[in-house]
């Protein structure tokens, strides 16, 4: 089979998986209210077919590229979404909690959609990525992160049911803030999809930290650009008189990716305001009826169990395997690169989580909040550090 055929079928498989996951949300919603097994069976069947389709995408892309498809943000995030759904199957097999599927599927869809907004092009690996240890490191990190992220889902369910939404306070504010962040991701997908459909593209040339000429490609209209950046055309000639952004920032930041982040919050905020205006309720209060039958003790137990599984995997992939790869790629085990620092922060956070849970007896609402913060550290590392802070992992 030709390269074009493999990539075409691979992309179609991912699109099919996305559609099946999206459709599965409806029967999951019916399943939590119905005593019959029909809705549950349909929801699980759609999710299984979607998982198989996404697995087919992963395998075919691996064959087409000749290496594990986890070398850029598109590939990593789609694989992360795949592992998140796979983790749900494990949790459902053990605990039979359909409500987890209802809340997990929209998050998995957002993750896949988010990743799909980035370049899907298959390119040769740079020298630093041409190592089997990279594959082992990244795949282990993705699996571990997905398992740890299951605690975010169960923690979120716990809080939506437990928090008194009629009483203003820190809990209601921060719970709503977490849900707002998910709307921001939807905002990113929306605005990126619109300008992608319009084939918008702009280029800005500037002098980077090393004193070399560098060009940023913008897929959204420029709000922020690097210091002294000049708009250029496809041939590299300056476009005099063309808009060069509202604000110029130091080159230590990736202005093109920060620009995307700003747009995401802008559009996400508009979507959030519209939801509030039409529903006249907070999002957390809108979702609370879906958690009426939730067993809080069981949700708390699941959160703890998945972290017990995910934590050693993350330590293995995010630190141990990463250091082996770093030594092969850059001749040093540790270099305080932003990505490395945040992997360490994530590891230390979950170390503290387990200490507080096991030795201090923390459980219930406190550990639900910790699970959500832990997910925040994972996503900050995968999104903000990748998108905004320049470093050795910026290629991702």
C-alpha positions in Angstrom: 0.0 0.0 0.0 1.3 3.4 -0.9 2.3 6.2 1.5 -0.6 8.4 0.4 -3.1 5.5 0.8 -1.8 4.7 4.3 -2.0 8.3 5.4 -5.4 8.8 3.9 -6.9 5.7 5.5 -5.2 6.7 8.8 -6.7 10.2 8.8 -10.2 8.8 7.9 -9.9 6.3 10.8 -9.2 9.1 13.3 -12.1 11.1 11.9 -14.4 8.0 12.2 -13.2 7.5 15.8 -14.0 11.2 16.6 -17.5 10.8 15.2 -18.2 7.6 17.1 -17.0 9.1 20.4 -19.2 12.1 19.8 -22.3 9.9 19.1 -21.5 7.7 22.2 -22.1 10.7 24.5 -25.9 10.5 23.9 -26.4 6.8 24.9 -24.0 7.4 27.9 -26.4 10.2 29.0 -29.4 7.9 28.6 -27.6 5.1 30.4 -27.2 6.9 33.7 -30.9 7.5 33.9 -32.2 4.2 32.6 -32.3 0.8 34.4 -32.2 -1.0 31.1 -28.9 -2.1 29.7 -29.7 -1.2 26.1 -28.3 2.4 26.3 -25.2 1.2 28.2 -24.5 -1.5 25.6 -24.9 0.9 22.7 -22.6 3.5 24.4 -19.9 1.0 25.1 -20.2 -0.5 21.6 -19.8 2.9 19.9 -16.8 3.6 22.2 -15.2 0.2 21.4 -15.6 0.8 17.6 -14.2 4.3 18.0 -11.2 2.9 19.9 -10.5 0.3 17.2 -10.8 3.0 14.5 -8.4 5.2 16.4 -6.0 2.3 17.0 -6.1 1.7 13.3 -5.1 5.3 12.7 -2.2 4.9 15.0 -0.9 1.7 13.4 -1.3 2.9 9.8 0.5 6.2 10.6 3.3 4.3 12.2 3.7 2.1 9.1 3.5 5.1 6.8 6.0 7.2 8.8 8.4 4.4 9.7 8.5 5.5 13.3 6.1 5.7 16.3 3.6 8.6 15.6 4.3 10.4 18.9 6.9 12.9 17.7 4.8 16.1 17.5 1.9 17.7 19.3 -0.7 16.3 16.9 0.5 12.8 17.2 1.1 12.9 21.0 -2.3 14.4 21.8 -4.3 12.0 19.6 -2.4 9.1 21.2 -3.1 10.6 24.6 -6.8 10.6 23.8 -6.6 7.0 22.6 -5.0 5.9 25.9 -7.5 7.9 27.9 -10.3 5.9 26.3 -8.4 2.7 26.8 -8.0 3.6 30.5 -11.8 4.1 30.7 -12.3 0.5 29.5 -10.1 -0.7 32.3 -11.9 1.3 35.0 -15.3 0.3 33.6 -14.4 -3.4 33.7 -13.4 -3.1 37.3 -16.2 -0.7 38.6 -19.0 -0.6 36.1 -19.5 3.1 36.4 -21.2 4.4 33.2 -21.2 8.0 34.5 -17.4 8.0 34.1 -17.9 7.4 30.4 -20.3 10.3 30.1 -17.8 12.8 31.5 -14.7 11.2 30.0 -15.8 11.1 26.4 -16.2 14.9 25.9 -12.7 15.4 27.5 -11.2 12.7 25.2 -12.9 14.4 22.2 -11.6 17.8 23.2 -8.0 16.4 23.5 -8.2 14.7 20.1 -9.8 17.8 18.5 -7.1 20.0 20.1 -4.3 17.9 18.7 -5.9 17.8 15.3 -5.6 21.6 15.0 -1.8 21.2 14.6 0.2 20.1 11.7 -0.6 16.6 10.5 2.3 16.4 8.1 4.6 13.4 8.4 8.2 14.7 8.3 11.6 13.1 8.8 12.7 13.0 12.5 15.4 15.5 13.6 18.5 13.7 15.0 17.4 14.2 18.7 14.3 12.2 18.0 15.9 9.3 16.1 16.0 6.9 19.1 14.0 4.0 20.3 14.3 5.5 23.7 12.2 8.4 22.6 9.4 6.0 21.6 9.6 4.2 24.9 9.7 7.5 26.8 6.9 9.2 25.1 4.5 6.2 24.9 5.1 5.5 28.6 4.4 9.1 29.5 1.2 9.2 27.4 -0.1 6.0 29.0 0.8 7.2 32.5 -0.7 10.7 31.9 -3.9 9.1 30.6 -4.3 6.9 33.7 -3.5 9.8 36.0 -6.1 11.9 34.1 -8.8 9.4 34.9 -8.6 10.7 38.4 -9.4 14.2 37.1 -12.6 12.8 35.6 -13.7 11.0 38.8 -12.6 14.0 40.9 -14.7 16.3 38.7 -17.7 14.0 39.1 -17.2 14.0 42.8 -17.0 17.8 43.1 -20.0 18.4 40.8 -22.1 16.2 43.0 -20.6 17.3 46.4 -20.3 21.1 46.1 -23.3 23.2 47.0 -23.8 25.2 43.8 -26.3 27.5 45.5 -23.7 28.8 48.0 -21.0 31.2 46.7 -17.5 30.3 47.9 -14.1 29.1 46.9 -15.3 25.6 45.9 -18.0 26.8 43.6 -15.7 29.4 42.0 -12.8 27.1 41.4 -15.0 24.3 40.1 -16.6 26.7 37.6 -13.1 27.9 36.7 -12.0 24.3 35.9 -15.0 23.9 33.6 -14.3 27.3 32.0 -10.8 26.0 31.0 -12.5 23.1 29.2 -14.6 25.7 27.3 -11.4 27.5 26.4 -10.1 24.4 24.7 -13.3 24.3 22.8 -12.7 27.9 21.9 -9.3 27.0 20.5 -10.7 24.2 18.4 -13.5 26.5 17.1 -11.3 29.5 16.1 -8.5 27.3 14.7 -11.1 25.4 12.6 -12.6 28.6 11.2 -9.3 30.2 10.1 -8.0 26.8 9.0 -11.1 26.5 6.7 -10.3 30.0 5.4 -6.6 29.0 4.8 -5.3 32.0 6.8 -1.5 32.2 7.0 0.9 35.0 7.9 4.7 35.0 8.4 6.8 37.2 10.7 10.6 37.3 10.6 12.7 38.3 13.7 16.1 37.8 15.3 16.0 35.0 17.9 18.0 34.5 21.2 21.0 33.2 19.2 21.1 36.2 17.0 19.9 34.3 13.9 17.0 35.2 11.6 13.9 33.1 12.3 10.4 33.0 10.9 7.2 32.3 12.7 4.1 31.1 10.8 0.8 32.4 12.1 -2.4 30.5 11.5 -4.5 33.1 13.4 -4.4 37.0 13.0 -1.4 38.3 15.0 -2.2 39.8 18.4 1.4 39.3 19.8 4.6 39.1 17.7 8.3 38.8 18.7 10.3 42.0 19.3 11.1 43.9 16.1 9.3 41.2 14.0 8.6 42.1 10.4 5.7 40.7 8.3 7.1 38.9 5.2 5.7 37.2 2.1 6.4 33.7 0.8 9.7 34.8 -0.8 11.0 36.4 2.4 10.4 40.0 1.3 9.2 42.5 3.9 5.5 43.5 3.5 5.6 47.2 4.2 2.5 48.7 5.8 1.1 45.3 6.8 -0.2 44.9 10.3 2.5 43.4 12.6 0.5 42.7 15.8 -0.8 44.7 18.7 2.0 43.8 21.1 5.6 42.7 20.7 7.1 40.5 23.3 10.6 39.1 24.2 11.9 36.3 22.0 12.2 34.0 25.0 8.5 33.3 24.4 7.1 31.6 21.4 4.9 34.5 20.2 3.1 32.5 17.5 1.9 29.9 20.0 1.2 32.5 22.7 -0.9 34.3 20.1 -2.9 31.1 19.7 -3.4 30.8 23.4 -4.7 34.4 23.6 -7.2 33.7 20.8 -8.3 30.5 22.6 -9.1 32.4 25.8 -10.9 35.2 23.9 -13.2 32.8 22.0 -13.6 30.5 24.9 -14.7 33.4 27.1 -17.3 34.3 24.5 -18.6 30.8 24.4 -18.7 30.6 28.2 -20.7 33.8 28.5 -23.1 32.6 25.8 -23.7 29.4 27.7 -24.3 31.3 30.9 -26.7 33.8 29.2 -28.8 31.1 27.6 -28.9 28.7 30.5 -29.0 31.3 33.3 -27.0 28.8 35.4 -23.3 28.0 36.1 -22.0 25.1 34.0 -21.3 23.1 37.2 -25.0 23.5 38.2 -26.1 22.4 34.7 -24.1 19.2 35.1 -25.1 18.4 38.6 -28.3 16.4 37.7 -26.1 14.0 35.8 -24.4 13.0 39.1 -27.5 12.2 41.2 -26.8 8.5 41.4 -23.1 8.8 41.9 -21.5 7.0 44.8 -19.1 9.5 46.2 -17.1 7.0 48.2 -16.6 4.9 45.1 -15.5 7.9 43.0 -12.9 8.8 45.7 -11.7 5.2 45.7 -11.3 5.1 41.9 -9.4 8.4 41.9 -6.9 6.9 44.4 -6.5 3.6 42.6 -5.8 5.1 39.2 -3.1 7.4 40.7 -1.5 4.4 42.4 -1.2 2.8 38.9 -0.3 5.9 37.0 2.3 7.3 39.4 5.0 4.7 39.0 4.5 4.6 35.3 4.9 8.3 35.1 8.1 8.1 37.2 9.4 5.5 34.8 8.5 7.2 31.5 8.7 10.9 32.5 11.9 10.8 34.4 13.9 7.5 34.1 13.3 6.8 30.4 13.5 10.5 29.6 16.9 10.8 31.2 18.2 7.9 29.2 17.0 9.5 26.0 18.3 12.9 27.0 21.8 11.4 27.5 21.7 9.8 24.1 20.3 13.0 22.4 22.2 15.8 24.2 24.9 13.9 26.2 23.5 14.9 29.5 20.9 13.2 31.8 19.3 16.5 33.0 19.4 20.1 31.8 16.6 22.0 33.5 14.7 22.4 30.2 11.2 23.7 30.9 9.6 20.4 29.9 12.0 18.5 32.2 11.2 20.9 35.1 7.5 20.4 34.7 7.8 16.6 34.5 9.6 16.8 37.8 6.9 19.1 39.3 4.2 16.6 38.2 6.1 13.7 39.8 6.6 15.6 43.0 2.9 16.7 43.1 1.7 13.1 42.8 4.3 12.1 45.4 2.7 14.6 47.8 -0.8 13.4 46.8 0.0 9.8 47.8 1.7 11.0 51.0 -1.3 13.0 52.0 -3.7 10.2 51.1 -1.8 7.3 52.8 -0.1 9.0 55.8 -2.3 12.0 56.5 -5.7 10.4 55.8 -6.8 12.9 53.1 -9.8 11.7 51.1 -13.1 12.9 49.7 -13.3 16.5 48.5 -9.7 17.4 49.4 -8.2 14.6 47.2 -10.7 15.4 44.4 -9.3 18.9 44.3 -5.7 17.4 44.3 -6.6 15.2 41.4 -7.9 18.2 39.4 -4.7 20.2 40.2 -2.6 17.2 39.1 -4.4 17.1 35.8 -3.7 20.8 35.5 0.1 20.2 35.9 0.0 17.5 33.2 -1.9 19.7 30.7 0.2 22.8 31.6 3.3 20.7 30.6 1.7 19.4 27.4 0.1 22.6 26.3 1.5 25.8 27.8 5.1 24.6 28.0 5.0 23.3 24.5 3.2 26.3 23.1 4.7 29.3 24.8 8.1 28.6 26.5 11.0 28.1 24.1 13.1 25.0 24.9 14.6 21.8 23.6 11.1 20.3 23.5 9.7 23.1 21.3 9.6 20.8 18.3 6.7 19.0 20.0 
